Amino acid sequence: MTLSLIDYSPFVCLGAAHWDVIAMADGDCARGDDVPGTYRRRIGGVATNLARNLHHAGQPTTLIAAVGDDDAGRSLITDLGAQGLTTNGLIPLPDHPTDSYIAIEDPHGLVGAVAVDRAMRAGLDAMLDQLRDTRGHLILDGNLIPFIADRPDWHDHLRERRVSVVCASPVKSKRLTDLLMTALVPDLYCNLAEARAILGVPDISTTEAARALIPMGVPVVVITDGARETTVAWAYSKGLNVETRTPPAITPTRITGAGDFFTAQFIAARANGADPLAALECAQTATATYLTGPAT
């Protein structure tokens, strides 16, 4: 086979690519409310957000994802290419619309969201074919976890890779426990609700969750808990390091995508030689700037 740029990226992000519609309410928003606000359309998907942020952090990155062979998918490929990303890992699927994500936020955070992931699910086989032709550190979008948990062909390939898993939701993270026991020894990035779902423990702190995940074979785990704290833990020759830091106090102007931005900053800092604690502090500082930046 003729090798292309896709084969040499240090990072390969695999998972969701879609358009987001994000509505921001001007004030508090509860179920059933009809409130004034604004909305915007933007590129989204966990894997896509990670790929874009790693690229902008100076880390060569390939994105592998399935999109529809429609106007939305074509414009997604065009826009990502214009940002400098290698797009030959994006797979247009005939007869499938491009996936989408719709969220409502208010000044306190996310109110609710709906994700349409049919193209991603339909493209699993094609995505694995693309993945087999790549090298480098695989960053696995947690949106894929429920669909590959029962796929031994995926497990065989994942065992051969250096893998990081970025969780996508508590519901989707539950199946990650099966993969940790059979197919994965990944660095793990999640929020506290996702960590609790993986462990099956409803009331546990970030520190307690990190201490429980490392013995399951996770070399490095980062667990966020919104504005309250973030814990990083990692195994080393003499035992276990666990460090917790409080993020800078800010008033956010945007929410969606902040977790992916934080994770990409942490991974980029690690790629540049930072230890896990230094990477955490770097990522927290950068994410505070992201959260208080313009919503566009």
Summary of the structure (lengths in Angstrom):
residues: 296
radius of gyration: 18.4
end to end distance: 41.3
largest distance: 56.2
contacts: 995
relative contact order: 0.13
helix: 39%
strand: 28%
